[in-house]
Amino acid sequence: MSNKIPIKGNIRIKKEDKGYVVFNLDTSGFHSLTEDSIAILNACDGKNSAEDIVNKFSKERSLEKKEFKKNLESFLDELLKRKIIKWQD
């Protein structure tokens, strides 16, 4: 995962009262995400590798790096399944 670069898919993000709604234009699916999840999703800009995201967020939020990396892997896998992100070629 460390060298892979995640990039957002064909999506639109809308802020709601209790979080965010992500609409996938390719699948017509709606997904609810938290503010922290959106921050991670926004870091999937085609420039940051997954390892860059781990380093940035674990430092900014004083998180244990190993645990955050495990959680990020699971989160990115879920976003991939929902076609919200893809790995950059």
C-alpha positions in Angstrom: 0.0 0.0 0.0 2.8 2.5 0.9 3.8 3.4 -2.7 0.3 3.4 -4.1 -1.3 6.7 -4.8 -5.0 7.0 -4.2 -7.1 9.4 -6.3 -10.8 10.4 -6.0 -13.1 8.9 -8.5 -15.9 10.7 -10.3 -17.7 12.0 -7.2 -19.4 15.0 -5.7 -19.3 15.9 -2.0 -22.0 17.8 -0.2 -21.9 19.0 3.4 -24.9 18.1 5.5 -26.0 18.8 9.1 -24.4 15.6 10.5 -21.5 15.0 8.1 -21.0 14.7 4.4 -22.7 12.9 1.6 -20.6 11.6 -1.3 -22.4 10.9 -4.6 -20.7 8.6 -7.0 -21.5 9.8 -10.5 -20.4 6.5 -12.1 -22.5 4.2 -9.9 -25.2 6.7 -8.7 -24.5 5.6 -5.2 -24.7 7.8 -2.1 -22.4 7.4 0.9 -22.3 9.1 4.2 -18.9 10.1 5.6 -17.6 12.0 8.6 -15.5 15.1 8.6 -12.4 13.1 9.3 -13.2 10.7 6.5 -13.7 13.6 4.1 -10.3 15.0 5.2 -8.7 11.7 4.3 -10.6 11.5 1.0 -9.5 15.0 0.1 -5.9 13.9 0.7 -6.5 11.3 -2.1 -5.5 13.9 -4.7 -3.2 11.9 -6.9 -0.2 13.5 -5.3 -0.1 11.9 -1.9 0.8 8.3 -1.5 -1.0 6.2 1.1 2.2 6.5 3.2 2.1 10.3 2.8 -1.4 10.3 4.2 -0.4 8.1 7.1 2.5 10.4 8.0 0.4 13.6 7.6 -2.6 12.5 9.6 -0.8 10.5 12.4 1.4 13.6 13.0 -1.5 16.2 12.8 -3.8 14.3 15.1 -1.1 12.7 17.4 -2.1 9.2 16.4 0.0 6.1 16.8 1.3 5.6 13.2 1.1 1.8 13.1 -2.6 1.7 14.2 -3.6 4.6 11.9 -1.9 2.8 9.0 -4.0 -0.3 9.6 -7.2 1.7 9.9 -6.3 3.7 6.8 -5.8 0.5 4.8 -9.3 -0.7 5.8 -10.8 2.7 5.0 -9.2 2.9 1.6 -10.2 -0.7 0.8 -13.8 0.3 1.6 -13.6 3.4 -0.6 -12.2 1.3 -3.4 -15.1 -1.2 -3.1 -17.5 1.7 -3.3 -15.6 3.1 -6.3 -15.1 6.4 -4.5 -11.3 6.2 -5.1 -9.1 4.3 -7.4 -5.3 3.7 -7.5 -3.5 6.1 -9.8 -1.8 4.3 -12.7 
